[in-house]
Amino acid sequence: MCKKLIVIVLIPVFLFACTAFKSVEKLTDKELIDKYYKTDLNLYMVKRDAGKTNLSKPGGDGGYGSMDAEKVKKIEDKLAIMRQELIKRGYIP
């Protein structure tokens, strides 16, 4: 049973983790720019959806609820890291 669990579940998870979670410094320029724009679009969508659902009740951070504010903060932190790398590579003045 334990061997089946390792083969069926854990090995694919580890392979996905090794390939999907590259650090920003190891990404190629095109991959980094694509990831930056994808994250920026994700931030826009979260803010838009949070604004639509929380129109009637004001929240603590710009009218967003606490869960939405946490999502926005996490995405903005990711964007800041990618933006620093793009500045270091010379893509953003």
Secondary structure per residue as TSV (DSSP state, phi and psi in degrees):
chain	resnum	aa	ss	phi	psi
A	1	M	-	360.0	-42.3
A	2	C	H	-66.8	-39.3
A	3	K	H	-67.2	-38.0
A	4	K	H	-62.8	-42.4
A	5	L	H	-61.3	-42.8
A	6	I	I	-64.9	-45.4
A	7	V	I	-69.1	-43.5
A	8	I	I	-80.3	-38.0
A	9	V	I	-107.2	-54.2
A	10	L	I	-73.0	-39.9
A	11	I	H	-64.0	-47.3
A	12	P	H	-62.3	-35.3
A	13	V	H	-65.2	-44.3
A	14	F	H	-65.8	-38.7
A	15	L	H	-64.2	-42.4
A	16	F	H	-62.8	-43.2
A	17	A	H	-64.0	-37.4
A	18	C	H	-70.4	-33.1
A	19	T	H	-91.3	-31.8
A	20	A	H	-87.5	-28.0
A	21	F	-	-105.3	66.2
A	22	K	-	-80.3	147.6
A	23	S	-	-73.2	159.3
A	24	V	G	-63.1	-35.0
A	25	E	G	-67.2	-26.0
A	26	K	G	-88.9	-8.0
A	27	L	S	-75.4	148.1
A	28	T	-	-73.0	168.1
A	29	D	H	-59.7	-45.4
A	30	K	H	-64.9	-43.2
A	31	E	H	-62.5	-41.0
A	32	L	H	-64.9	-44.2
A	33	I	H	-65.7	-42.0
A	34	D	H	-62.3	-43.0
A	35	K	H	-66.1	-37.3
A	36	Y	H	-62.6	-48.3
A	37	Y	H	-67.0	-35.9
A	38	K	H	-65.2	-42.3
A	39	T	H	-67.3	-38.6
A	40	D	H	-63.7	-41.7
A	41	L	H	-64.3	-40.2
A	42	N	H	-61.3	-42.0
A	43	L	H	-61.0	-44.7
A	44	Y	H	-60.3	-43.9
A	45	M	H	-66.5	-39.7
A	46	V	H	-65.9	-43.5
A	47	K	H	-64.6	-40.7
A	48	R	H	-65.4	-46.1
A	49	D	H	-66.1	-38.5
A	50	A	H	-67.4	-36.3
A	51	G	H	-67.1	-35.8
A	52	K	H	-71.3	-38.6
A	53	T	H	-81.9	-24.3
A	54	N	T	-112.1	34.4
A	55	L	S	-70.8	-35.1
A	56	S	S	-83.0	-28.7
A	57	K	S	-118.6	114.5
A	58	P	-	-69.8	139.5
A	59	G	-	-106.7	-169.1
A	60	G	S	-83.2	-28.1
A	61	D	B	-121.9	87.8
A	62	G	T	68.1	26.5
A	63	G	T	88.6	1.9
A	64	Y	B	-90.1	152.6
A	65	G	-	-73.2	171.8
A	66	S	H	-65.2	-39.2
A	67	M	H	-66.7	-42.0
A	68	D	H	-68.1	-36.3
A	69	A	H	-64.8	-37.1
A	70	E	H	-66.3	-43.0
A	71	K	H	-60.8	-45.5
A	72	V	H	-62.2	-42.7
A	73	K	H	-63.6	-42.6
A	74	K	H	-63.2	-43.9
A	75	I	H	-67.3	-39.4
A	76	E	H	-65.2	-35.0
A	77	D	H	-64.3	-42.5
A	78	K	H	-61.5	-43.1
A	79	L	H	-63.4	-38.5
A	80	A	H	-62.9	-40.5
A	81	I	H	-65.2	-45.5
A	82	M	H	-66.7	-36.5
A	83	R	H	-63.9	-40.3
A	84	Q	H	-62.1	-41.3
A	85	E	H	-67.1	-39.3
A	86	L	H	-66.6	-36.0
A	87	I	H	-66.0	-41.7
A	88	K	H	-63.5	-34.8
A	89	R	H	-83.3	-9.4
A	90	G	T	92.9	16.2
A	91	Y	S	-87.7	-27.6
A	92	I	-	-115.5	124.7
A	93	P	-	-72.4	360.0
